């Protein structure tokens, strides 16, 4: 059997593990044989996901975390190492947005609340830097590992409304390239740092922005579909193959890249 894309017995840590995308990816990897550790704020939801994964024959655990608190994340890492003895992959899927960091169609830049802008930057960008710093250490000690950050379509285009989120995600793409070079040149080429940039997937964060209560598309949702050659939103499970590739041996010479999974949105041309 060809094991090139195998993740069997890899210990995979996922921040934002109770989100729509993180949970779907976690379930997939667990059923592919990975030992999945879901990190998030919602214990009830996390425990439920672990039960579902175990019932399906996978292995998983959930730990409450705060990606903005280094001591908490370090405690998570210590607990994971005590149980599994290693960390093979880190998926930085935690993130989010706040109304004060956005600009409504009827608003202007002067309506942005700087404190909310800072919170969104911190949650998405610093909330990726902290787990990376913590979980990179056991990878360096082992001489191997894979980190996958979550960028966004907003990192490629200056999209309207999402000022803080877009700035943070552009930072994620830059941070990914920076860390790919930093890790390979100062530690080992056995550790790879990449990112994934999902197109438009319906999540708890953007559902109300893209769809109406009756399921029809909002004006913004229509505009997204108009610019997506596939003419639909992505399904969460459609991220799983790219994630599995990036953390498997199939991507052993891939680092510093942003893998786009967007139904063609970023290639759209008039």
Backbone bond lengths (Angstrom), bond angles and torsions (degrees), N, CA, C in turn:
res aa  C-N    CA-C-N  psi(-1)  N-CA   C-N-CA  omega(-1)  CA-C   N-CA-C  phi
1 X - - - 1.468 - - 1.533 109.84 -
2 X 1.325 116.25 137.39 1.459 121.42 177.99 1.522 109.50 -77.94
3 X 1.337 116.41 120.20 1.465 121.70 -176.18 1.524 112.50 -100.78
4 X 1.333 117.33 13.62 1.457 121.17 -172.99 1.522 112.99 -56.38
5 X 1.313 117.27 -39.87 1.461 121.58 -177.51 1.537 112.50 -100.02
6 X 1.319 116.28 11.78 1.464 120.12 -175.36 1.531 112.69 -70.59
7 X 1.331 115.77 140.39 1.470 121.71 171.98 1.520 109.90 -120.04
8 X 1.311 115.88 14.47 1.456 120.67 -177.07 1.522 111.40 -57.68
9 X 1.317 116.23 129.29 1.463 125.97 177.94 1.524 114.06 69.21
10 X 1.313 118.21 5.53 1.468 119.93 172.97 1.528 109.28 -74.47
11 X 1.320 116.56 137.75 1.468 121.61 175.92 1.524 107.06 -90.78
12 X 1.325 115.40 113.57 1.463 122.10 -174.22 1.525 109.61 -115.40
13 X 1.313 116.67 120.68 1.463 122.89 178.97 1.525 108.60 -100.53
14 X 1.339 116.70 130.74 1.464 121.50 -178.52 1.517 109.60 -124.79
15 X 1.334 117.89 111.50 1.463 119.63 171.67 1.529 107.56 -78.64
16 X 1.322 116.64 154.50 1.461 118.33 -173.40 1.517 110.97 65.51
17 X 1.323 115.01 30.93 1.463 121.01 -172.23 1.506 115.43 -69.28
18 X 1.334 118.30 -14.52 1.468 120.13 178.29 1.521 111.93 -98.35
19 X 1.335 118.17 -0.84 1.453 120.88 176.34 1.519 110.96 -72.19
20 X 1.311 116.76 168.28 1.465 121.52 -178.33 1.526 111.30 -57.29
21 X 1.322 116.74 -47.99 1.460 120.03 -177.06 1.523 111.99 -75.59
22 X 1.337 116.87 -45.04 1.454 120.64 179.94 1.513 112.65 -60.51
23 X 1.331 116.30 -41.46 1.459 120.68 -179.52 1.523 111.58 -65.94
24 X 1.319 116.53 -43.06 1.462 120.65 179.31 1.518 111.16 -62.56
25 X 1.328 116.16 -45.38 1.467 120.59 179.55 1.528 110.49 -64.50
26 X 1.339 116.46 -41.23 1.453 120.60 179.27 1.523 111.99 -60.41
27 X 1.320 116.57 -44.97 1.467 120.86 179.15 1.528 110.60 -61.62
28 X 1.317 115.72 -44.64 1.471 119.79 -179.14 1.525 111.41 -60.77
29 X 1.329 116.48 -49.72 1.461 119.90 -176.88 1.523 111.58 -64.39
30 X 1.326 116.41 -37.40 1.465 119.73 178.18 1.525 111.09 -62.95
31 X 1.322 116.25 -40.81 1.464 119.45 179.76 1.532 111.70 -73.85
32 X 1.325 116.25 -15.07 1.465 120.47 173.57 1.531 111.27 -89.01
33 X 1.327 117.21 2.62 1.458 121.09 174.63 1.507 116.41 104.69
34 X 1.347 117.34 0.58 1.464 120.08 178.53 1.525 110.44 -77.23
35 X 1.318 115.70 154.86 1.462 121.72 171.82 1.532 106.01 -95.71
36 X 1.313 115.95 106.16 1.459 121.65 -169.42 1.524 111.49 -98.60
37 X 1.332 115.46 131.25 1.460 121.17 175.58 1.522 107.78 -115.15
38 X 1.326 115.86 113.74 1.452 121.93 -179.86 1.523 109.44 -93.33
39 X 1.330 116.52 124.71 1.456 121.46 177.09 1.526 109.09 -111.12
40 X 1.322 116.70 133.74 1.456 120.21 -179.99 1.506 111.05 -170.23
41 X 1.320 115.44 -178.68 1.461 121.06 -179.29 1.527 113.06 -91.20
42 X 1.330 116.80 -27.82 1.465 121.11 -170.32 1.530 111.43 -95.78
43 X 1.317 115.81 98.22 1.463 120.33 -175.20 1.528 112.37 -63.35
44 X 1.328 116.99 -43.94 1.466 119.59 -178.99 1.518 110.93 -59.04
45 X 1.332 115.46 -45.44 1.465 119.80 179.97 1.522 110.57 -67.42
46 X 1.324 116.71 -39.41 1.461 120.53 179.43 1.517 112.27 -64.34
47 X 1.320 116.02 -44.97 1.473 119.99 179.02 1.525 111.08 -63.53
48 X 1.324 116.32 -36.75 1.467 120.52 178.38 1.530 110.63 -64.02
49 X 1.320 116.57 -42.45 1.460 120.71 178.84 1.530 111.19 -63.24
50 X 1.319 116.00 -42.26 1.461 119.89 178.54 1.528 110.20 -61.20
51 X 1.317 117.05 -42.91 1.474 120.60 178.08 1.529 110.86 -60.40
52 X 1.333 116.48 -41.13 1.469 120.41 -179.69 1.528 110.71 -65.29
53 X 1.315 115.88 -41.85 1.463 120.05 -179.88 1.521 110.95 -65.54
54 X 1.318 116.45 -43.56 1.464 120.21 -180.00 1.528 111.29 -66.03
55 X 1.333 116.20 -37.42 1.465 120.08 179.27 1.527 111.04 -64.82
56 X 1.335 115.99 -27.89 1.464 120.87 179.80 1.531 111.94 -88.35
57 X 1.333 116.52 -1.35 1.453 120.25 176.68 1.514 115.60 100.10
58 X 1.347 116.76 8.47 1.456 120.06 179.79 1.517 112.10 -98.52
59 X 1.327 116.43 174.49 1.463 121.53 178.49 1.522 109.29 -118.04
60 X 1.344 115.92 130.27 1.467 119.71 -178.35 1.516 109.99 -156.96
61 X 1.337 114.56 158.98 1.451 121.02 171.71 1.525 107.69 -142.49
62 X 1.324 116.44 157.28 1.462 121.06 179.09 1.524 109.54 -123.82
63 X 1.330 115.52 137.72 1.454 120.95 176.05 1.525 108.89 -131.15
64 X 1.320 115.98 134.48 1.458 120.60 174.81 1.520 108.70 -70.27
65 X 1.331 116.56 135.69 1.460 119.52 -178.65 1.513 111.30 -142.03
66 X 1.311 115.12 173.08 1.461 124.09 170.32 1.520 105.24 -142.92
67 X 1.333 116.21 103.95 1.462 119.66 -173.82 1.522 112.69 -66.26
68 X 1.332 116.81 -7.61 1.461 120.80 177.29 1.519 112.61 -93.08
69 X 1.330 116.41 -2.59 1.461 120.91 -177.28 1.524 109.28 -119.72
70 X 1.326 116.24 109.48 1.465 120.30 -174.41 1.526 112.36 -63.62
71 X 1.328 117.55 -37.30 1.464 119.93 -179.47 1.529 111.14 -63.66
72 X 1.326 116.10 -39.59 1.464 120.28 178.80 1.522 110.64 -65.44
73 X 1.331 116.74 -45.93 1.459 120.53 -179.52 1.530 110.23 -64.93
74 X 1.337 117.48 -37.91 1.460 120.33 177.32 1.523 110.31 -63.94
75 X 1.330 116.82 -38.61 1.454 120.28 176.51 1.520 111.46 -62.57
76 X 1.339 116.36 -40.12 1.470 120.60 175.39 1.524 110.52 -59.45
77 X 1.332 115.70 -45.93 1.463 120.79 -178.69 1.526 111.15 -61.91
78 X 1.318 115.83 -42.97 1.469 119.92 179.72 1.530 110.63 -61.10
79 X 1.326 115.76 -40.94 1.472 119.82 -179.03 1.530 110.83 -67.82
80 X 1.324 116.36 -38.50 1.464 120.58 178.51 1.526 110.55 -65.88
81 X 1.324 116.59 -43.70 1.464 120.12 179.72 1.523 111.56 -65.87
82 X 1.323 115.87 -35.00 1.466 119.15 178.03 1.528 111.05 -64.51
83 X 1.317 115.56 -32.91 1.465 119.53 -178.05 1.526 112.80 -86.11
84 X 1.328 116.39 -44.92 1.461 120.02 -172.73 1.532 114.45 -110.75
85 X 1.322 117.56 -19.62 1.449 120.55 178.01 1.516 115.93 80.01
86 X 1.318 117.50 0.86 1.467 119.85 -178.50 1.525 109.99 -164.68
87 X 1.329 115.25 165.70 1.464 123.08 170.15 1.521 106.16 -133.98
88 X 1.309 117.05 117.26 1.462 121.28 -177.95 1.521 112.72 -92.40
89 X 1.331 116.81 -31.88 1.463 119.23 -176.23 1.520 110.35 -149.84
90 X 1.321 114.79 146.07 1.467 122.61 175.38 1.517 108.38 -125.69
91 X 1.319 116.10 125.85 1.462 121.83 174.13 1.526 107.51 -110.31
92 X 1.312 116.49 113.98 1.467 121.40 -179.42 1.526 109.78 -89.31
93 X 1.329 115.67 82.24 1.469 120.73 -175.61 1.524 113.30 -100.61
94 X 1.328 117.94 -1.64 1.470 120.06 -179.81 1.523 109.80 -72.32
95 X 1.322 116.00 142.23 1.463 120.15 178.31 1.514 110.27 174.25
96 X 1.320 115.98 -175.35 1.451 119.91 179.69 1.513 111.96 164.88
97 X 1.325 115.21 -175.80 1.455 121.32 -177.26 1.520 109.49 -140.41
98 X 1.309 116.88 168.12 1.466 122.92 177.96 1.524 109.11 -139.79
99 X 1.326 118.10 143.94 1.466 120.92 -178.85 1.524 113.42 -54.94
100 X 1.328 117.26 -38.04 1.456 120.17 -177.51 1.511 114.84 -67.84
101 X 1.345 116.28 -14.52 1.467 120.79 178.94 1.520 111.76 -99.37
102 X 1.332 115.95 9.27 1.461 121.33 179.19 1.527 109.99 -117.08
103 X 1.315 115.13 165.48 1.462 120.83 177.97 1.522 108.01 -121.60
104 X 1.305 117.51 114.45 1.463 122.38 -179.82 1.523 109.87 -67.33
105 X 1.341 117.71 157.88 1.468 120.54 -179.73 1.525 113.07 -55.45
106 X 1.329 116.61 -30.59 1.469 119.83 -179.45 1.529 112.12 -94.35
107 X 1.333 117.12 0.47 1.460 121.24 -177.55 1.511 112.40 -100.34
108 X 1.323 115.14 -176.79 1.458 121.49 177.07 1.525 108.99 -136.12
109 X 1.305 115.33 175.34 1.462 122.27 178.98 1.529 111.69 -56.00
110 X 1.325 116.92 -29.77 1.467 120.45 -177.24 1.526 112.63 -71.06
111 X 1.332 116.97 -10.70 1.462 120.78 178.40 1.527 112.67 -85.78
112 X 1.326 116.82 -10.52 1.469 120.23 -178.69 1.520 110.12 -65.54
113 X 1.330 115.88 132.46 1.459 121.20 176.10 1.531 107.71 -91.56
114 X 1.320 115.55 114.18 1.464 120.14 -173.94 1.524 111.77 -59.03
115 X 1.336 117.04 -36.73 1.465 119.01 -179.58 1.534 110.96 -65.54
116 X 1.335 118.14 -35.56 1.463 120.83 176.64 1.527 110.51 -72.34
117 X 1.317 116.23 -37.85 1.464 120.95 175.65 1.530 109.85 -57.30
118 X 1.325 116.47 -44.98 1.462 120.99 179.42 1.525 111.12 -64.33
119 X 1.344 116.79 -40.72 1.470 120.01 179.88 1.526 111.14 -62.83
120 X 1.335 116.87 -41.13 1.458 120.48 -179.92 1.529 110.55 -67.66
121 X 1.321 116.82 -41.51 1.463 119.89 175.14 1.522 110.96 -59.12
122 X 1.311 115.66 -45.73 1.463 120.09 -177.83 1.522 112.12 -65.77
123 X 1.335 116.94 -45.96 1.459 120.00 -178.33 1.520 111.21 -60.30
124 X 1.318 116.62 -47.19 1.460 119.86 -174.79 1.524 113.41 -81.58
125 X 1.326 117.20 -42.20 1.462 120.10 -174.46 1.533 111.99 -91.98
126 X 1.332 116.78 -58.60 1.468 118.78 177.67 1.526 110.15 -63.27
127 X 1.326 116.64 -32.38 1.465 121.70 177.71 1.518 112.88 -69.16
128 X 1.314 116.90 -7.56 1.465 122.45 170.66 1.522 110.35 -100.39
129 X 1.317 116.19 -37.66 1.469 120.80 -179.05 1.530 110.99 -63.41
130 X 1.339 117.11 -45.72 1.471 120.32 -176.45 1.531 112.26 -62.12
131 X 1.339 119.92 -53.21 1.472 118.24 177.59 1.529 112.92 -60.68
132 X 1.331 116.90 -34.27 1.459 119.64 178.29 1.521 110.38 -62.71
133 X 1.318 116.43 -45.14 1.466 119.74 -179.93 1.523 111.20 -62.96
134 X 1.323 116.96 -40.29 1.466 120.79 -177.84 1.528 111.64 -70.86
135 X 1.326 117.06 -50.39 1.467 119.86 -173.12 1.529 113.30 -83.30
136 X 1.331 117.01 -14.23 1.460 119.34 175.11 1.520 111.31 -66.98
137 X 1.331 117.02 -33.95 1.462 119.93 -175.26 1.538 113.00 -57.32
138 X 1.342 119.90 -50.96 1.475 117.70 178.11 1.525 112.94 -65.50
139 X 1.338 116.68 -26.42 1.467 118.88 175.54 1.523 110.42 -67.54
140 X 1.327 115.99 -43.01 1.468 120.42 178.31 1.523 110.12 -61.58
141 X 1.327 116.32 -42.21 1.464 120.22 179.52 1.524 111.69 -64.02
142 X 1.343 115.81 -33.67 1.465 120.19 179.30 1.524 112.31 -85.20
143 X 1.337 116.25 -18.58 1.457 120.03 179.94 1.511 114.60 80.86
144 X 1.328 117.11 12.51 1.457 119.47 179.61 1.527 110.38 -159.53
145 X 1.324 115.43 157.72 1.458 120.50 178.51 1.518 111.35 158.90
146 X 1.315 114.92 172.55 1.456 120.70 179.35 1.523 109.08 -143.86
147 X 1.333 115.84 132.95 1.462 121.96 176.47 1.521 107.95 -118.31
148 X 1.317 115.98 131.45 1.463 121.26 177.45 1.521 108.56 -124.05
149 X 1.320 116.45 115.59 1.457 122.11 177.38 1.524 110.05 -92.50
150 X 1.330 115.81 161.41 1.466 120.27 179.51 1.522 109.71 -108.42
151 X 1.328 115.05 107.77 1.451 121.35 174.39 1.530 107.64 -93.04
152 X 1.320 118.07 -153.08 1.460 120.65 -173.80 1.522 109.97 -166.27
153 X 1.323 115.82 161.80 1.457 120.42 170.80 1.528 110.13 -58.22
154 X 1.328 116.06 -30.53 1.462 120.65 -178.61 1.525 112.16 -67.25
155 X 1.324 117.48 -13.33 1.466 120.24 176.56 1.522 111.28 -78.73
156 X 1.337 116.36 -21.34 1.458 120.98 -177.75 1.532 112.20 -93.62
157 X 1.331 115.64 -32.39 1.458 119.94 -176.64 1.527 109.96 -125.09
158 X 1.325 117.98 143.94 1.472 119.91 174.86 1.519 109.59 -79.03
159 X 1.341 117.00 75.49 1.460 121.56 -175.70 1.520 111.55 -66.16
160 X 1.316 115.26 147.74 1.456 119.91 176.85 1.525 110.11 -64.54
161 X 1.306 115.80 157.16 1.473 125.84 173.86 1.529 113.94 79.12
162 X 1.354 118.30 -56.30 1.473 120.34 -164.63 1.527 112.06 -87.90
163 X 1.319 116.74 60.82 1.467 122.19 -174.58 1.525 112.65 -57.61
164 X 1.319 118.10 -55.85 1.464 121.52 -176.51 1.515 112.42 -66.79
165 X 1.318 116.90 -44.52 1.455 122.33 -178.70 1.527 110.73 -62.07
166 X 1.338 116.64 -44.35 1.459 121.03 -178.99 1.527 110.87 -64.25
167 X 1.326 116.60 -42.71 1.463 120.38 178.81 1.530 110.42 -61.08
168 X 1.327 115.99 -42.01 1.468 120.34 179.94 1.520 111.49 -65.13
169 X 1.326 116.97 -44.06 1.460 120.20 -177.37 1.530 111.69 -70.37
170 X 1.331 117.27 -33.11 1.460 118.99 172.83 1.528 109.28 -62.43
171 X 1.326 115.53 -38.13 1.460 120.21 175.66 1.513 112.24 -63.27
172 X 1.329 117.26 -37.07 1.467 121.37 178.27 1.526 110.54 -61.26
173 X 1.315 116.76 -44.82 1.469 119.85 179.93 1.529 110.43 -62.42
174 X 1.324 116.90 -42.49 1.459 120.80 178.75 1.523 111.08 -66.56
175 X 1.329 116.46 -43.50 1.462 122.12 178.69 1.528 110.60 -60.17
176 X 1.324 116.81 -38.60 1.463 121.56 179.02 1.518 111.12 -60.86
177 X 1.332 116.38 -48.48 1.459 120.20 179.20 1.527 111.35 -64.41
178 X 1.329 115.66 -41.51 1.465 120.33 178.68 1.524 110.96 -59.25
179 X 1.344 116.04 -48.46 1.459 120.23 -175.95 1.526 112.05 -69.49
180 X 1.316 117.29 -31.91 1.466 119.53 177.63 1.519 110.10 -58.85
181 X 1.325 116.08 -44.35 1.462 120.62 178.82 1.525 111.41 -71.43
182 X 1.324 116.23 -44.51 1.461 121.83 -177.97 1.527 111.79 -58.40
183 X 1.317 116.17 -46.78 1.467 120.74 -176.56 1.529 111.53 -70.64
184 X 1.322 116.20 -44.13 1.467 119.31 -176.13 1.528 112.02 -67.87
185 X 1.333 116.59 -38.06 1.464 118.93 -175.59 1.529 113.24 -84.16
186 X 1.338 117.37 -27.06 1.465 119.29 -177.18 1.521 114.59 -103.36
187 X 1.344 116.03 -18.22 1.461 118.44 -178.62 1.525 111.63 -123.81
188 X 1.317 117.08 -76.14 1.464 119.62 -176.03 1.522 110.72 -162.19
189 X 1.314 115.28 148.39 1.464 120.19 174.72 1.527 111.15 -78.50
190 X 1.310 116.03 -0.55 1.458 119.96 177.15 1.516 113.38 -78.07
191 X 1.338 116.80 -8.91 1.468 121.13 178.35 1.524 108.50 -111.80
192 X 1.321 115.83 127.00 1.458 121.23 -177.53 1.532 109.70 -115.17
193 X 1.326 116.17 144.88 1.463 122.03 179.22 1.529 108.32 -128.02
194 X 1.304 116.11 114.80 1.459 122.05 -180.00 1.523 109.92 -132.14
195 X 1.305 115.96 177.67 1.464 120.95 176.32 1.517 109.10 -138.80
196 X 1.305 115.16 159.32 1.456 122.09 172.75 1.520 107.01 -119.81
197 X 1.316 116.65 139.66 1.464 121.22 178.71 1.525 108.08 -119.12
198 X 1.322 116.76 94.78 1.466 119.06 178.21 1.526 110.68 -67.09
199 X 1.314 115.24 146.46 1.453 119.99 169.31 1.520 108.71 -75.65
200 X 1.300 117.53 -137.53 1.461 120.43 -177.00 1.527 110.82 -98.47
201 X 1.329 114.00 110.63 1.457 123.68 176.71 1.520 106.79 -118.04
202 X 1.312 117.93 137.49 1.457 119.88 179.19 1.520 109.86 -74.17
203 X 1.318 116.26 119.82 1.459 122.75 177.86 1.521 108.49 -128.43
204 X 1.328 115.98 176.08 1.461 119.50 178.34 1.524 111.77 -63.84
205 X 1.321 117.16 -24.02 1.458 121.26 -176.94 1.526 112.92 -79.36
206 X 1.336 116.48 -35.51 1.471 117.74 -173.39 1.516 115.33 -114.14
207 X 1.325 117.55 -0.85 1.464 120.26 -174.72 1.533 112.12 -56.82
208 X 1.338 116.35 -45.90 1.463 119.85 -177.76 1.520 112.05 -70.02
209 X 1.329 117.03 -21.29 1.459 121.06 179.27 1.526 111.36 -79.59
210 X 1.338 115.93 -31.17 1.463 120.69 -174.01 1.518 114.19 -103.60
211 X 1.340 117.37 -23.04 1.463 119.92 -178.42 1.526 111.15 -132.67
212 X 1.326 115.31 152.30 1.455 122.10 174.94 1.522 109.56 -85.70
213 X 1.342 117.97 166.68 1.466 120.37 179.69 1.531 113.84 -55.74
214 X 1.337 117.01 -28.63 1.467 119.86 -179.78 1.533 112.80 -85.87
215 X 1.348 116.36 3.34 1.451 120.47 178.03 1.518 114.82 93.22
216 X 1.311 117.34 -10.89 1.455 119.97 177.53 1.532 110.08 -72.38
217 X 1.305 116.43 164.03 1.458 120.65 -176.71 1.524 111.96 -82.68
218 X 1.320 115.29 139.56 1.459 120.16 170.66 1.535 107.78 -73.94
219 X 1.320 116.27 175.05 1.461 119.40 177.50 1.520 110.84 -59.76
220 X 1.347 116.27 -40.12 1.469 119.18 178.60 1.520 110.76 -68.27
221 X 1.334 116.88 -39.67 1.456 120.56 177.20 1.518 111.64 -60.45
222 X 1.320 116.56 -41.25 1.460 120.71 177.71 1.523 111.05 -63.22
223 X 1.327 115.54 -39.00 1.463 119.64 -179.52 1.525 111.11 -66.72
224 X 1.347 116.12 -37.36 1.463 120.10 176.94 1.529 110.70 -63.29
225 X 1.324 116.92 -48.45 1.460 121.11 -178.76 1.530 110.52 -63.83
226 X 1.326 117.16 -37.41 1.468 120.96 178.09 1.527 110.74 -58.62
227 X 1.331 116.71 -35.46 1.468 121.13 -177.11 1.529 113.23 -95.50
228 X 1.328 117.37 6.14 1.462 121.54 178.48 1.522 108.88 -107.26
229 X 1.325 119.40 109.72 1.466 121.29 -178.37 1.523 114.36 -52.56
230 X 1.342 117.91 -32.02 1.464 120.38 179.08 1.531 112.21 -74.81
231 X 1.337 117.44 -12.05 1.467 123.64 176.87 1.520 114.14 58.33
232 X 1.323 115.91 37.87 1.468 120.85 175.35 1.512 108.97 -161.85
233 X 1.340 115.79 166.39 1.455 120.82 171.83 1.523 108.81 -80.56
234 X 1.327 115.66 158.83 1.448 119.46 177.07 1.515 111.36 -76.51
235 X 1.320 115.77 156.54 1.460 121.99 172.94 1.530 108.26 -99.56
236 X 1.330 118.99 136.59 1.472 120.71 -176.48 1.518 114.17 -48.29
237 X 1.331 117.36 -39.45 1.464 120.28 -178.19 1.531 112.08 -65.36
238 X 1.329 117.50 -15.21 1.461 119.95 -179.72 1.532 112.73 -77.41
239 X 1.325 117.15 -5.18 1.463 121.49 172.87 1.528 111.85 -88.85
240 X 1.324 116.30 -19.61 1.460 120.16 -169.28 1.526 113.75 -64.21
241 X 1.325 117.68 -40.08 1.449 120.47 -178.23 1.519 112.30 -63.77
242 X 1.332 116.30 -42.04 1.468 120.18 179.91 1.517 110.68 -67.22
243 X 1.329 116.62 -41.12 1.468 120.43 177.31 1.524 110.19 -62.04
244 X 1.319 116.96 -46.85 1.464 119.79 -179.31 1.526 110.77 -60.99
245 X 1.313 116.74 -41.55 1.469 120.93 176.89 1.528 111.06 -58.56
246 X 1.331 116.68 -46.97 1.462 120.24 -174.96 1.522 113.51 -66.27
247 X 1.329 117.74 -28.07 1.464 118.92 -179.55 1.527 112.45 -98.51
248 X 1.325 116.85 -2.08 1.462 120.47 -179.39 1.534 110.37 -94.96
249 X 1.324 115.50 173.37 1.459 120.87 177.59 1.524 112.19 -67.78
250 X 1.332 117.16 -14.88 1.470 120.10 178.49 1.529 110.96 -62.30
251 X 1.339 117.05 -24.58 1.466 121.48 -178.93 1.526 111.53 -106.46
252 X 1.324 117.47 31.16 1.469 121.30 -173.63 1.531 113.78 -64.35
253 X 1.343 117.87 -18.14 1.469 120.85 179.19 1.532 110.87 -115.51
254 X 1.333 115.26 22.45 1.469 121.12 -177.32 1.519 109.30 -114.27
255 X 1.316 117.32 116.79 1.462 120.75 176.15 1.523 109.55 -152.39
256 X 1.327 115.80 150.59 1.453 121.27 177.50 1.511 114.66 78.25
257 X 1.315 118.11 11.69 1.454 120.75 -176.02 1.526 111.59 -106.21
258 X 1.325 115.92 159.70 1.461 122.54 173.78 1.522 107.22 -115.05
259 X 1.315 116.94 110.91 1.463 121.62 -179.38 1.527 109.14 -84.72
260 X 1.306 116.18 121.75 1.458 121.95 -176.92 1.527 110.22 -93.47
261 X 1.338 116.37 127.83 1.469 122.24 177.68 1.526 106.29 -128.96
262 X 1.328 115.73 89.30 1.469 117.98 -164.87 1.520 116.19 -142.01
263 X 1.321 118.52 9.49 1.457 119.52 -179.04 1.507 113.23 63.79
264 X 1.330 116.44 18.93 1.452 121.60 177.87 1.521 115.61 93.93
265 X 1.333 117.50 2.78 1.468 120.38 -175.74 1.528 112.45 -53.88
266 X 1.330 116.47 -44.73 1.458 119.38 -175.36 1.523 112.51 -75.22
267 X 1.340 116.89 -7.70 1.467 121.36 179.12 1.526 111.10 -104.47
268 X 1.324 117.25 0.46 1.457 120.74 -174.59 1.520 111.67 -60.30
269 X 1.327 115.88 135.97 1.463 121.28 177.24 1.527 108.90 -137.66
270 X 1.317 115.15 143.45 1.465 120.92 178.80 1.533 109.72 -71.46
